[in-house]
């Protein structure tokens, strides 16, 4: 999202991250998308806080190693998969998976979604950037 990588947003009490996280931590424990307790805000909540602060995310994600595409819980929690599965988030993206058995599950989950691009096989940073540039929406 525009402005999210600005170093000024990460430092000091005036930071949108600092204020949002401190204010919310005071209200109690967080739960991830599966309902399990988490120490930190879930990615979905961070994106909602960015929107409320006037930062509009692109809603495009890159998931390197999506396994079978499930959201999971605890140590199996995969925020990229959770965002893609949550239709209210209206996410699109590219999903990489090196295991052909897991890839079959990804095809079942996302094969009919035109805004989710699947890549089977191992990748390198150069190839991942190439594939993202080929499918990321412009504008």
N, CA, C and O atoms as CSV, one atom per row, in Angstrom:
chain,resi,resn,atom,element,x,y,z
A,1,UNK,N,N,0.828,-1.200,0.000
A,1,UNK,CA,C,0.000,0.000,0.000
A,1,UNK,C,C,0.864,1.253,0.000
A,1,UNK,O,O,1.938,1.280,0.601
A,2,UNK,N,N,0.396,2.268,-0.666
A,2,UNK,CA,C,1.135,3.517,-0.741
A,2,UNK,C,C,1.330,4.090,0.650
A,2,UNK,O,O,0.377,4.194,1.423
A,3,UNK,N,N,2.542,4.457,0.966
A,3,UNK,CA,C,2.852,5.048,2.259
A,3,UNK,C,C,3.174,4.046,3.346
A,3,UNK,O,O,3.698,4.430,4.392
A,4,UNK,N,N,2.878,2.772,3.134
A,4,UNK,CA,C,3.103,1.776,4.176
A,4,UNK,C,C,4.582,1.536,4.427
A,4,UNK,O,O,4.960,1.152,5.534
A,5,UNK,N,N,5.428,1.752,3.424
A,5,UNK,CA,C,6.867,1.533,3.581
A,5,UNK,C,C,7.609,2.803,3.957
A,5,UNK,O,O,8.833,2.788,4.088
A,6,UNK,N,N,6.895,3.888,4.131
A,6,UNK,CA,C,7.506,5.142,4.538
A,6,UNK,C,C,8.045,4.971,5.955
A,6,UNK,O,O,7.276,4.665,6.866
A,7,UNK,N,N,9.374,5.165,6.168
A,7,UNK,CA,C,9.945,4.963,7.505
A,7,UNK,C,C,9.272,5.807,8.582
A,7,UNK,O,O,9.273,5.424,9.752
A,8,UNK,N,N,8.700,6.940,8.209
A,8,UNK,CA,C,8.027,7.785,9.208
A,8,UNK,C,C,6.802,7.108,9.803
A,8,UNK,O,O,6.351,7.484,10.885
A,9,UNK,N,N,6.256,6.106,9.104
A,9,UNK,CA,C,5.088,5.404,9.625
A,9,UNK,C,C,5.450,4.325,10.639
A,9,UNK,O,O,4.558,3.706,11.220
A,10,UNK,N,N,6.744,4.089,10.863
A,10,UNK,CA,C,7.160,3.039,11.781
A,10,UNK,C,C,7.793,3.570,13.062
A,10,UNK,O,O,8.088,2.784,13.963
A,11,UNK,N,N,8.006,4.858,13.169
A,11,UNK,CA,C,8.785,5.404,14.268
A,11,UNK,C,C,7.951,6.352,15.111
A,11,UNK,O,O,7.188,7.158,14.580
A,12,UNK,N,N,8.098,6.254,16.431
A,12,UNK,CA,C,7.541,7.242,17.334
A,12,UNK,C,C,6.054,7.122,17.592
A,12,UNK,O,O,5.345,6.374,16.919
A,13,UNK,N,N,5.598,7.876,18.581
A,13,UNK,CA,C,4.201,7.807,19.011
A,13,UNK,C,C,3.236,8.333,17.965
A,13,UNK,O,O,2.049,8.009,18.016
A,14,UNK,N,N,3.704,9.131,17.020
A,14,UNK,CA,C,2.808,9.667,15.995
A,14,UNK,C,C,2.581,8.670,14.865
A,14,UNK,O,O,1.747,8.903,13.990
A,15,UNK,N,N,3.310,7.571,14.878
A,15,UNK,CA,C,3.183,6.572,13.824
A,15,UNK,C,C,1.781,5.982,13.784
A,15,UNK,O,O,1.198,5.681,14.826
A,16,UNK,N,N,1.231,5.814,12.556
A,16,UNK,CA,C,-0.104,5.213,12.452
A,16,UNK,C,C,-0.069,3.783,12.964
A,16,UNK,O,O,-1.061,3.307,13.517
A,17,UNK,N,N,1.059,3.080,12.790
A,17,UNK,CA,C,1.163,1.702,13.276
A,17,UNK,C,C,1.177,1.688,14.799
A,17,UNK,O,O,0.441,0.931,15.431
A,18,UNK,N,N,2.029,2.542,15.382
A,18,UNK,CA,C,2.203,2.577,16.824
A,18,UNK,C,C,0.889,2.905,17.520
A,18,UNK,O,O,0.490,2.214,18.457
A,19,UNK,N,N,0.223,3.949,17.066
A,19,UNK,CA,C,-1.036,4.354,17.694
A,19,UNK,C,C,-2.096,3.265,17.569
A,19,UNK,O,O,-2.774,2.944,18.545
A,20,UNK,N,N,-2.237,2.707,16.399
A,20,UNK,CA,C,-3.276,1.704,16.179
A,20,UNK,C,C,-3.023,0.460,17.011
A,20,UNK,O,O,-3.951,-0.082,17.611
A,21,UNK,N,N,-1.774,-0.002,17.057
A,21,UNK,CA,C,-1.477,-1.231,17.784
A,21,UNK,C,C,-1.602,-1.031,19.288
A,21,UNK,O,O,-2.144,-1.897,19.976
A,22,UNK,N,N,-1.111,0.097,19.819
A,22,UNK,CA,C,-1.235,0.330,21.259
A,22,UNK,C,C,-2.694,0.453,21.674
A,22,UNK,O,O,-3.098,-0.118,22.686
A,23,UNK,N,N,-3.471,1.175,20.923
A,23,UNK,CA,C,-4.872,1.371,21.253
A,23,UNK,C,C,-5.601,0.026,21.270
A,23,UNK,O,O,-6.393,-0.233,22.176
A,24,UNK,N,N,-5.343,-0.828,20.283
A,24,UNK,CA,C,-6.040,-2.100,20.207
A,24,UNK,C,C,-5.533,-3.119,21.220
A,24,UNK,O,O,-6.319,-3.919,21.727
A,25,UNK,N,N,-4.247,-3.108,21.523
A,25,UNK,CA,C,-3.714,-4.058,22.502
A,25,UNK,C,C,-4.358,-3.830,23.870
A,25,UNK,O,O,-4.512,-4.764,24.657
A,26,UNK,N,N,-4.725,-2.603,24.137
A,26,UNK,CA,C,-5.334,-2.297,25.430
A,26,UNK,C,C,-6.705,-2.947,25.584
A,26,UNK,O,O,-7.198,-3.095,26.702
A,27,UNK,N,N,-7.328,-3.337,24.466
A,27,UNK,CA,C,-8.670,-3.918,24.549
A,27,UNK,C,C,-8.659,-5.416,24.815
A,27,UNK,O,O,-9.716,-5.990,25.074
A,28,UNK,N,N,-7.491,-6.076,24.761
A,28,UNK,CA,C,-7.446,-7.503,25.077
A,28,UNK,C,C,-6.786,-8.327,24.005
A,28,UNK,O,O,-6.119,-7.794,23.117
A,29,UNK,N,N,-6.972,-9.638,24.086
A,29,UNK,CA,C,-6.317,-10.584,23.193
A,29,UNK,C,C,-6.916,-10.540,21.792
A,29,UNK,O,O,-8.074,-10.169,21.596
A,30,UNK,N,N,-6.089,-10.931,20.828
A,30,UNK,CA,C,-6.512,-11.012,19.432
A,30,UNK,C,C,-6.773,-12.455,19.077
A,30,UNK,O,O,-6.216,-13.364,19.693
A,31,UNK,N,N,-7.607,-12.668,18.099
A,31,UNK,CA,C,-7.825,-14.003,17.548
A,31,UNK,C,C,-7.527,-13.949,16.061
A,31,UNK,O,O,-7.854,-12.974,15.385
A,32,UNK,N,N,-6.892,-15.024,15.551
A,32,UNK,CA,C,-6.638,-15.058,14.116
A,32,UNK,C,C,-7.903,-15.508,13.392
A,32,UNK,O,O,-8.943,-15.712,14.017
A,33,UNK,N,N,-7.810,-15.661,12.067
A,33,UNK,CA,C,-8.982,-15.989,11.261
A,33,UNK,C,C,-9.614,-17.309,11.659
A,33,UNK,O,O,-10.799,-17.528,11.410
A,34,UNK,N,N,-8.830,-18.201,12.282
A,34,UNK,CA,C,-9.360,-19.499,12.697
A,34,UNK,C,C,-10.018,-19.437,14.072
A,34,UNK,O,O,-10.657,-20.401,14.494
A,35,UNK,N,N,-9.868,-18.312,14.774
A,35,UNK,CA,C,-10.418,-18.191,16.116
A,35,UNK,C,C,-9.400,-18.463,17.207
A,35,UNK,O,O,-9.697,-18.277,18.387
A,36,UNK,N,N,-8.184,-18.907,16.827
A,36,UNK,CA,C,-7.132,-19.165,17.816
A,36,UNK,C,C,-6.594,-17.835,18.334
A,36,UNK,O,O,-6.573,-16.839,17.611
A,37,UNK,N,N,-6.155,-17.829,19.602
A,37,UNK,CA,C,-5.573,-16.621,20.172
A,37,UNK,C,C,-4.250,-16.306,19.495
A,37,UNK,O,O,-3.480,-17.213,19.179
A,38,UNK,N,N,-3.987,-15.046,19.274
A,38,UNK,CA,C,-2.758,-14.599,18.632
A,38,UNK,C,C,-2.170,-13.446,19.429
A,38,UNK,O,O,-2.899,-12.694,20.077
A,39,UNK,N,N,-0.853,-13.309,19.381
A,39,UNK,CA,C,-0.189,-12.221,20.103
A,39,UNK,C,C,-0.329,-10.891,19.380
A,39,UNK,O,O,-0.245,-9.832,20.002
A,40,UNK,N,N,-0.540,-10.939,18.086
A,40,UNK,CA,C,-0.540,-9.725,17.281
A,40,UNK,C,C,-1.815,-9.631,16.457
A,40,UNK,O,O,-2.568,-10.595,16.326
A,41,UNK,N,N,-2.030,-8.465,15.916
A,41,UNK,CA,C,-3.152,-8.260,15.005
A,41,UNK,C,C,-3.042,-9.197,13.803
A,41,UNK,O,O,-1.945,-9.469,13.317
A,42,UNK,N,N,-4.149,-9.669,13.346
A,42,UNK,CA,C,-4.198,-10.456,12.119
A,42,UNK,C,C,-3.996,-9.511,10.936
A,42,UNK,O,O,-4.330,-8.329,11.020
A,43,UNK,N,N,-3.454,-10.026,9.845
A,43,UNK,CA,C,-3.183,-9.205,8.664
A,43,UNK,C,C,-4.440,-8.482,8.199
A,43,UNK,O,O,-4.380,-7.311,7.824
A,44,UNK,N,N,-5.556,-9.157,8.221
A,44,UNK,CA,C,-6.821,-8.545,7.809
A,44,UNK,C,C,-7.124,-7.298,8.626
A,44,UNK,O,O,-7.588,-6.299,8.076
A,45,UNK,N,N,-6.868,-7.341,9.927
A,45,UNK,CA,C,-7.122,-6.184,10.785
A,45,UNK,C,C,-6.146,-5.049,10.491
A,45,UNK,O,O,-6.516,-3.876,10.541
A,46,UNK,N,N,-4.886,-5.406,10.182
A,46,UNK,CA,C,-3.917,-4.368,9.817
A,46,UNK,C,C,-4.370,-3.668,8.539
A,46,UNK,O,O,-4.296,-2.443,8.442
A,47,UNK,N,N,-4.842,-4.446,7.553
A,47,UNK,CA,C,-5.325,-3.835,6.307
A,47,UNK,C,C,-6.523,-2.920,6.565
A,47,UNK,O,O,-6.627,-1.852,5.962
A,48,UNK,N,N,-7.428,-3.333,7.457
A,48,UNK,CA,C,-8.577,-2.480,7.779
A,48,UNK,C,C,-8.111,-1.199,8.461
A,48,UNK,O,O,-8.670,-0.132,8.208
A,49,UNK,N,N,-7.089,-1.287,9.328
A,49,UNK,CA,C,-6.567,-0.095,9.994
A,49,UNK,C,C,-5.903,0.840,8.983
A,49,UNK,O,O,-6.028,2.061,9.082
A,50,UNK,N,N,-5.200,0.259,8.014
A,50,UNK,CA,C,-4.606,1.094,6.970
A,50,UNK,C,C,-5.691,1.848,6.212
A,50,UNK,O,O,-5.559,3.044,5.953
A,51,UNK,N,N,-6.753,1.152,5.860
A,51,UNK,CA,C,-7.860,1.809,5.136
A,51,UNK,C,C,-8.451,2.941,5.966
A,51,UNK,O,O,-8.725,4.023,5.448
A,52,UNK,N,N,-8.645,2.685,7.256
A,52,UNK,CA,C,-9.239,3.725,8.102
A,52,UNK,C,C,-8.290,4.910,8.276
A,52,UNK,O,O,-8.729,6.009,8.613
A,53,UNK,N,N,-6.984,4.693,8.048
A,53,UNK,CA,C,-6.007,5.774,8.128
A,53,UNK,C,C,-5.814,6.462,6.774
A,53,UNK,O,O,-4.972,7.350,6.638
A,54,UNK,N,N,-6.605,6.041,5.767
A,54,UNK,CA,C,-6.536,6.690,4.464
A,54,UNK,C,C,-5.558,6.056,3.491
A,54,UNK,O,O,-5.338,6.594,2.406
A,55,UNK,N,N,-4.956,4.904,3.861
A,55,UNK,CA,C,-4.042,4.202,2.961
A,55,UNK,C,C,-4.837,3.100,2.276
A,55,UNK,O,O,-5.414,2.245,2.948
A,56,UNK,N,N,-4.874,3.110,0.965
A,56,UNK,CA,C,-5.658,2.125,0.219
A,56,UNK,C,C,-4.745,1.016,-0.302
A,56,UNK,O,O,-3.952,1.256,-1.213
A,57,UNK,N,N,-4.842,-0.199,0.259
A,57,UNK,CA,C,-4.016,-1.311,-0.224
A,57,UNK,C,C,-4.397,-1.703,-1.650
A,57,UNK,O,O,-5.494,-1.399,-2.119
A,58,UNK,N,N,-3.483,-2.372,-2.323
A,58,UNK,CA,C,-3.730,-2.787,-3.707
A,58,UNK,C,C,-4.643,-4.004,-3.794
A,58,UNK,O,O,-5.200,-4.273,-4.858
A,59,UNK,N,N,-4.809,-4.741,-2.706
A,59,UNK,CA,C,-5.593,-5.979,-2.668
A,59,UNK,C,C,-4.998,-7.060,-3.565
A,59,UNK,O,O,-5.712,-7.969,-3.989
A,60,UNK,N,N,-3.719,-6.977,-3.857
A,60,UNK,CA,C,-3.004,-7.992,-4.621
A,60,UNK,C,C,-1.928,-8.568,-3.714
A,60,UNK,O,O,-1.132,-7.826,-3.139
A,61,UNK,N,N,-1.902,-9.893,-3.586
A,61,UNK,CA,C,-0.897,-10.501,-2.715
A,61,UNK,C,C,-0.097,-11.549,-3.461
A,61,UNK,O,O,-0.537,-12.094,-4.473
A,62,UNK,N,N,1.084,-11.817,-2.939
A,62,UNK,CA,C,1.969,-12.846,-3.461
A,62,UNK,C,C,2.172,-13.849,-2.342
A,62,UNK,O,O,2.609,-13.483,-1.251
A,63,UNK,N,N,1.859,-15.117,-2.601
A,63,UNK,CA,C,2.034,-16.158,-1.600
A,63,UNK,C,C,3.048,-17.164,-2.128
A,63,UNK,O,O,2.766,-17.921,-3.056
A,64,UNK,N,N,4.224,-17.159,-1.525
A,64,UNK,CA,C,5.291,-18.083,-1.902
A,64,UNK,C,C,5.209,-19.294,-0.982
A,64,UNK,O,O,5.646,-19.236,0.168
A,65,UNK,N,N,4.657,-20.378,-1.482
A,65,UNK,CA,C,4.509,-21.583,-0.675
A,65,UNK,C,C,3.156,-21.628,-0.012
A,65,UNK,O,O,3.062,-21.552,1.213
A,66,UNK,N,N,2.108,-21.750,-0.798
A,66,UNK,CA,C,0.741,-21.700,-0.288
A,66,UNK,C,C,0.250,-23.042,0.252
A,66,UNK,O,O,-0.875,-23.135,0.744
A,67,UNK,N,N,1.085,-24.081,0.165
A,67,UNK,CA,C,0.697,-25.432,0.591
A,67,UNK,C,C,-0.603,-25.829,-0.098
A,67,UNK,O,O,-0.700,-25.745,-1.322
A,68,UNK,N,N,-1.606,-26.260,0.669
A,68,UNK,CA,C,-2.866,-26.700,0.044
A,68,UNK,C,C,-3.901,-25.591,-0.058
A,68,UNK,O,O,-5.036,-25.835,-0.467
A,69,UNK,N,N,-3.514,-24.366,0.313
A,69,UNK,CA,C,-4.410,-23.223,0.179
A,69,UNK,C,C,-5.291,-22.956,1.375
A,69,UNK,O,O,-6.055,-21.991,1.368
A,70,UNK,N,N,-5.209,-23.783,2.406
A,70,UNK,CA,C,-6.062,-23.565,3.571
A,70,UNK,C,C,-5.497,-22.462,4.453
A,70,UNK,O,O,-4.304,-22.159,4.412
A,71,UNK,N,N,-6.364,-21.881,5.235
A,71,UNK,CA,C,-6.002,-20.779,6.115
A,71,UNK,C,C,-5.177,-21.289,7.300
A,71,UNK,O,O,-4.158,-20.692,7.645
A,72,UNK,N,N,-5.601,-22.367,7.912
A,72,UNK,CA,C,-4.877,-22.941,9.043
A,72,UNK,C,C,-5.068,-22.165,10.326
A,72,UNK,O,O,-5.790,-21.169,10.365
A,73,UNK,N,N,-4.416,-22.631,11.375
A,73,UNK,CA,C,-4.463,-21.962,12.675
A,73,UNK,C,C,-3.153,-22.233,13.388
A,73,UNK,O,O,-2.427,-23.167,13.047
A,74,UNK,N,N,-2.860,-21.412,14.374
A,74,UNK,CA,C,-1.609,-21.572,15.119
A,74,UNK,C,C,-0.412,-21.501,14.192
A,74,UNK,O,O,-0.294,-20.567,13.399
A,75,UNK,N,N,0.491,-22.496,14.284
A,75,UNK,CA,C,1.691,-22.494,13.451
A,75,UNK,C,C,1.376,-22.774,11.984
A,75,UNK,O,O,2.227,-22.550,11.123
A,76,UNK,N,N,0.174,-23.258,11.683
A,76,UNK,CA,C,-0.225,-23.527,10.297
A,76,UNK,C,C,-0.965,-22.342,9.664
A,76,UNK,O,O,-1.404,-22.413,8.516
A,77,UNK,N,N,-1.094,-21.264,10.423
A,77,UNK,CA,C,-1.789,-20.073,9.940
A,77,UNK,C,C,-1.041,-19.482,8.758
A,77,UNK,O,O,0.154,-19.207,8.859
A,78,UNK,N,N,-1.726,-19.283,7.639
A,78,UNK,CA,C,-1.133,-18.687,6.440
A,78,UNK,C,C,-1.954,-17.458,6.071
A,78,UNK,O,O,-3.028,-17.590,5.483
A,79,UNK,N,N,-1.465,-16.260,6.409
A,79,UNK,CA,C,-2.256,-15.053,6.170
A,79,UNK,C,C,-2.623,-14.849,4.707
A,79,UNK,O,O,-3.713,-14.359,4.413
A,80,UNK,N,N,-1.737,-15.214,3.782
A,80,UNK,CA,C,-2.055,-15.067,2.354
A,80,UNK,C,C,-3.249,-15.918,1.967
A,80,UNK,O,O,-4.160,-15.447,1.287
A,81,UNK,N,N,-3.247,-17.166,2.398
A,81,UNK,CA,C,-4.376,-18.042,2.103
A,81,UNK,C,C,-5.652,-17.524,2.758
A,81,UNK,O,O,-6.723,-17.549,2.151
A,82,UNK,N,N,-5.534,-17.056,3.991
A,82,UNK,CA,C,-6.719,-16.548,4.704
A,82,UNK,C,C,-7.328,-15.356,3.968
A,82,UNK,O,O,-8.548,-15.257,3.836
A,83,UNK,N,N,-6.474,-14.456,3.492
A,83,UNK,CA,C,-6.977,-13.283,2.768
A,83,UNK,C,C,-7.649,-13.679,1.465
A,83,UNK,O,O,-8.690,-13.124,1.111
A,84,UNK,N,N,-7.063,-14.638,0.740
A,84,UNK,CA,C,-7.672,-15.061,-0.520
A,84,UNK,C,C,-8.993,-15.788,-0.294
A,84,UNK,O,O,-9.911,-15.671,-1.106
A,85,UNK,N,N,-9.095,-16.531,0.794
A,85,UNK,CA,C,-10.321,-17.278,1.074
A,85,UNK,C,C,-11.443,-16.390,1.595
A,85,UNK,O,O,-12.617,-16.729,1.450
A,86,UNK,N,N,-11.095,-15.258,2.198
A,86,UNK,CA,C,-12.085,-14.339,2.748
A,86,UNK,C,C,-12.619,-13.457,1.620
A,86,UNK,O,O,-11.968,-12.491,1.222
A,87,UNK,N,N,-13.790,-13.787,1.112
A,87,UNK,CA,C,-14.344,-13.067,-0.043
A,87,UNK,C,C,-14.633,-11.604,0.270
A,87,UNK,O,O,-14.658,-10.779,-0.644
A,88,UNK,N,N,-14.849,-11.264,1.530
A,88,UNK,CA,C,-15.109,-9.871,1.889
A,88,UNK,C,C,-13.878,-8.993,1.677
A,88,UNK,O,O,-14.004,-7.784,1.482
A,89,UNK,N,N,-12.677,-9.601,1.716
A,89,UNK,CA,C,-11.450,-8.825,1.530
A,89,UNK,C,C,-11.205,-8.499,0.058
A,89,UNK,O,O,-10.412,-7.607,-0.246
A,90,UNK,N,N,-11.869,-9.202,-0.860
A,90,UNK,CA,C,-11.761,-8.929,-2.297
A,90,UNK,C,C,-10.310,-8.902,-2.770
A,90,UNK,O,O,-9.887,-7.972,-3.458
A,91,UNK,N,N,-9.553,-9.933,-2.392
A,91,UNK,CA,C,-8.141,-10.006,-2.741
A,91,UNK,C,C,-7.930,-10.746,-4.054
A,91,UNK,O,O,-8.698,-11.638,-4.415
A,92,UNK,N,N,-6.884,-10.361,-4.751
A,92,UNK,CA,C,-6.411,-11.091,-5.915
A,92,UNK,C,C,-4.934,-11.364,-5.661
A,92,UNK,O,O,-4.349,-10.829,-4.719
A,93,UNK,N,N,-4.335,-12.198,-6.505
A,93,UNK,CA,C,-2.921,-12.441,-6.281
A,93,UNK,C,C,-2.367,-13.563,-7.111
A,93,UNK,O,O,-3.014,-14.094,-8.013
A,94,UNK,N,N,-1.137,-13.904,-6.772
A,94,UNK,CA,C,-0.443,-15.008,-7.410
A,94,UNK,C,C,0.048,-15.941,-6.313
A,94,UNK,O,O,0.596,-15.504,-5.301
A,95,UNK,N,N,-0.157,-17.225,-6.534
A,95,UNK,CA,C,0.130,-18.244,-5.529
A,95,UNK,C,C,1.139,-19.226,-6.119
A,95,UNK,O,O,0.898,-19.831,-7.163
A,96,UNK,N,N,2.263,-19.372,-5.440
A,96,UNK,CA,C,3.304,-20.305,-5.864
A,96,UNK,C,C,3.273,-21.531,-4.944
A,96,UNK,O,O,3.115,-21.399,-3.730
A,97,UNK,N,N,3.422,-22.702,-5.521
A,97,UNK,CA,C,3.521,-23.929,-4.725
A,97,UNK,C,C,4.395,-24.928,-5.465
A,97,UNK,O,O,4.199,-25.173,-6.655
A,98,UNK,N,N,5.356,-25.502,-4.759
A,98,UNK,CA,C,6.292,-26.441,-5.357
A,98,UNK,C,C,5.847,-27.884,-5.323
A,98,UNK,O,O,6.377,-28.705,-6.071
A,99,UNK,N,N,4.896,-28.214,-4.483
A,99,UNK,CA,C,4.447,-29.600,-4.329
A,99,UNK,C,C,3.233,-29.863,-5.215
A,99,UNK,O,O,2.226,-29.163,-5.105
A,100,UNK,N,N,3.318,-30.863,-6.090
A,100,UNK,CA,C,2.230,-31.114,-7.039
A,100,UNK,C,C,0.952,-31.601,-6.363
A,100,UNK,O,O,-0.141,-31.334,-6.863
A,101,UNK,N,N,1.061,-32.308,-5.241
A,101,UNK,CA,C,-0.149,-32.767,-4.527
A,101,UNK,C,C,-0.884,-31.563,-3.940
A,101,UNK,O,O,-2.104,-31.453,-4.066
A,102,UNK,N,N,-0.142,-30.667,-3.301
A,102,UNK,CA,C,-0.762,-29.441,-2.780
A,102,UNK,C,C,-1.319,-28.593,-3.916
A,102,UNK,O,O,-2.368,-27.966,-3.768
A,103,UNK,N,N,-0.625,-28.570,-5.042
A,103,UNK,CA,C,-1.078,-27.774,-6.175
A,103,UNK,C,C,-2.444,-28.242,-6.674
A,103,UNK,O,O,-3.263,-27.423,-7.092
A,104,UNK,N,N,-2.696,-29.547,-6.635
A,104,UNK,CA,C,-4.011,-30.063,-7.024
A,104,UNK,C,C,-5.104,-29.473,-6.134
A,104,UNK,O,O,-6.185,-29.137,-6.616
A,105,UNK,N,N,-4.825,-29.349,-4.836
A,105,UNK,CA,C,-5.789,-28.732,-3.907
A,105,UNK,C,C,-5.983,-27.250,-4.243
A,105,UNK,O,O,-7.099,-26.734,-4.175
A,106,UNK,N,N,-4.895,-26.575,-4.603
A,106,UNK,CA,C,-5.003,-25.162,-4.987
A,106,UNK,C,C,-5.882,-25.000,-6.222
A,106,UNK,O,O,-6.681,-24.068,-6.312
A,107,UNK,N,N,-5.726,-25.914,-7.166
A,107,UNK,CA,C,-6.572,-25.866,-8.364
A,107,UNK,C,C,-8.045,-26.012,-8.005
A,107,UNK,O,O,-8.898,-25.348,-8.595
A,108,UNK,N,N,-8.350,-26.880,-7.041
A,108,UNK,CA,C,-9.745,-27.050,-6.613
A,108,UNK,C,C,-10.268,-25.789,-5.938
A,108,UNK,O,O,-11.417,-25.399,-6.147
A,109,UNK,N,N,-9.424,-25.149,-5.126
A,109,UNK,CA,C,-9.842,-23.946,-4.399
A,109,UNK,C,C,-9.959,-22.722,-5.305
A,109,UNK,O,O,-10.941,-21.983,-5.236
A,110,UNK,N,N,-8.955,-22.513,-6.152
A,110,UNK,CA,C,-8.838,-21.245,-6.873
A,110,UNK,C,C,-8.933,-21.369,-8.390
A,110,UNK,O,O,-8.893,-20.358,-9.090
A,111,UNK,N,N,-9.056,-22.576,-8.905
A,111,UNK,CA,C,-9.010,-22.794,-10.348
A,111,UNK,C,C,-10.023,-22.000,-11.154
A,111,UNK,O,O,-9.773,-21.687,-12.318
A,112,UNK,N,N,-11.151,-21.669,-10.563
A,112,UNK,CA,C,-12.191,-20.913,-11.282
A,112,UNK,C,C,-12.134,-19.413,-11.009
A,112,UNK,O,O,-12.910,-18.652,-11.587
A,113,UNK,N,N,-11.237,-18.986,-10.149
A,113,UNK,CA,C,-11.116,-17.561,-9.840
A,113,UNK,C,C,-10.137,-16.905,-10.803
A,113,UNK,O,O,-8.945,-17.212,-10.793
A,114,UNK,N,N,-10.635,-16.017,-11.621
A,114,UNK,CA,C,-9.801,-15.374,-12.626
A,114,UNK,C,C,-8.778,-14.418,-12.027
A,114,UNK,O,O,-7.794,-14.075,-12.681
A,115,UNK,N,N,-9.003,-13.984,-10.784
A,115,UNK,CA,C,-8.089,-13.021,-10.165
A,115,UNK,C,C,-7.037,-13.684,-9.270
A,115,UNK,O,O,-6.285,-12.989,-8.587
A,116,UNK,N,N,-6.977,-15.021,-9.267
A,116,UNK,CA,C,-5.949,-15.742,-8.520
A,116,UNK,C,C,-5.162,-16.576,-9.533
A,116,UNK,O,O,-5.716,-17.451,-10.198
A,117,UNK,N,N,-3.874,-16.293,-9.636
A,117,UNK,CA,C,-3.006,-16.954,-10.604
A,117,UNK,C,C,-2.151,-17.980,-9.878
A,117,UNK,O,O,-1.527,-17.665,-8.865
A,118,UNK,N,N,-2.120,-19.196,-10.386
A,118,UNK,CA,C,-1.408,-20.296,-9.740
A,118,UNK,C,C,-0.138,-20.636,-10.509
A,118,UNK,O,O,-0.127,-20.647,-11.740
A,119,UNK,N,N,0.938,-20.916,-9.762
A,119,UNK,CA,C,2.207,-21.323,-10.368
A,119,UNK,C,C,2.704,-22.579,-9.655
A,119,UNK,O,O,2.940,-22.559,-8.447
A,120,UNK,N,N,2.862,-23.664,-10.403
A,120,UNK,CA,C,3.404,-24.910,-9.863
A,120,UNK,C,C,4.904,-24.928,-10.092
A,120,UNK,O,O,5.375,-24.624,-11.188
A,121,UNK,N,N,5.645,-25.280,-9.068
A,121,UNK,CA,C,7.094,-25.439,-9.179
A,121,UNK,C,C,7.836,-24.479,-8.282
A,121,UNK,O,O,7.278,-23.519,-7.751
A,122,UNK,N,N,9.109,-24.770,-8.132
A,122,UNK,CA,C,9.970,-23.920,-7.320
A,122,UNK,C,C,10.276,-22.665,-8.110
A,122,UNK,O,O,10.258,-22.670,-9.340
A,123,UNK,N,N,10.556,-21.591,-7.391
A,123,UNK,CA,C,10.822,-20.328,-8.063
A,123,UNK,C,C,12.063,-19.684,-7.472
A,123,UNK,O,O,12.578,-20.130,-6.447
A,124,UNK,N,N,12.526,-18.661,-8.107
A,124,UNK,CA,C,13.636,-17.847,-7.629
A,124,UNK,C,C,13.104,-16.430,-7.495
A,124,UNK,O,O,12.035,-16.127,-8.026
A,125,UNK,N,N,13.817,-15.560,-6.802
A,125,UNK,CA,C,13.336,-14.175,-6.725
A,125,UNK,C,C,13.129,-13.552,-8.110
A,125,UNK,O,O,12.134,-12.861,-8.332
A,126,UNK,N,N,14.050,-13.786,-9.032
A,126,UNK,CA,C,13.932,-13.211,-10.372
A,126,UNK,C,C,12.684,-13.727,-11.086
A,126,UNK,O,O,11.956,-12.948,-11.701
A,127,UNK,N,N,12.432,-15.040,-11.007
A,127,UNK,CA,C,11.255,-15.602,-11.667
A,127,UNK,C,C,9.957,-15.161,-10.987
A,127,UNK,O,O,8.949,-14.930,-11.655
A,128,UNK,N,N,9.988,-15.048,-9.669
A,128,UNK,CA,C,8.789,-14.593,-8.949
A,128,UNK,C,C,8.441,-13.165,-9.362
A,128,UNK,O,O,7.274,-12.859,-9.605
A,129,UNK,N,N,9.442,-12.293,-9.444
A,129,UNK,CA,C,9.200,-10.907,-9.858
A,129,UNK,C,C,8.648,-10.880,-11.280
A,129,UNK,O,O,7.718,-10.129,-11.573
A,130,UNK,N,N,9.216,-11.693,-12.155
A,130,UNK,CA,C,8.730,-11.762,-13.542
A,130,UNK,C,C,7.260,-12.182,-13.591
A,130,UNK,O,O,6.451,-11.575,-14.292
A,131,UNK,N,N,6.927,-13.240,-12.827
A,131,UNK,CA,C,5.544,-13.740,-12.848
A,131,UNK,C,C,4.563,-12.751,-12.219
A,131,UNK,O,O,3.444,-12.591,-12.706
A,132,UNK,N,N,4.979,-12.094,-11.146
A,132,UNK,CA,C,4.113,-11.086,-10.516
A,132,UNK,C,C,3.875,-9.943,-11.501
A,132,UNK,O,O,2.739,-9.501,-11.678
A,133,UNK,N,N,4.934,-9.466,-12.136
A,133,UNK,CA,C,4.782,-8.354,-13.093
A,133,UNK,C,C,3.855,-8.736,-14.253
A,133,UNK,O,O,3.171,-7.879,-14.812
A,134,UNK,N,N,3.836,-10.015,-14.609
A,134,UNK,CA,C,2.995,-10.456,-15.726
A,134,UNK,C,C,1.516,-10.473,-15.385
A,134,UNK,O,O,0.680,-10.320,-16.276
A,135,UNK,N,N,1.169,-10.657,-14.108
A,135,UNK,CA,C,-0.249,-10.823,-13.764
A,135,UNK,C,C,-0.818,-9.727,-12.878
A,135,UNK,O,O,-2.038,-9.618,-12.760
A,136,UNK,N,N,0.027,-8.907,-12.247
A,136,UNK,CA,C,-0.478,-7.867,-11.341
A,136,UNK,C,C,-1.292,-6.852,-12.106
A,136,UNK,O,O,-0.852,-6.356,-13.143
A,137,UNK,N,N,-2.473,-6.535,-11.610
A,137,UNK,CA,C,-3.314,-5.528,-12.281
A,137,UNK,C,C,-2.594,-4.182,-12.363
A,137,UNK,O,O,-1.897,-3.783,-11.430
A,138,UNK,N,N,-2.763,-3.517,-13.442
A,138,UNK,CA,C,-2.156,-2.189,-13.648
A,138,UNK,C,C,-3.135,-1.121,-13.172
A,138,UNK,O,O,-4.353,-1.274,-13.270
A,139,UNK,N,N,-2.566,-0.040,-12.656
A,139,UNK,CA,C,-3.420,1.081,-12.330
A,139,UNK,C,C,-3.658,1.204,-10.939
A,139,UNK,O,O,-4.369,2.114,-10.513
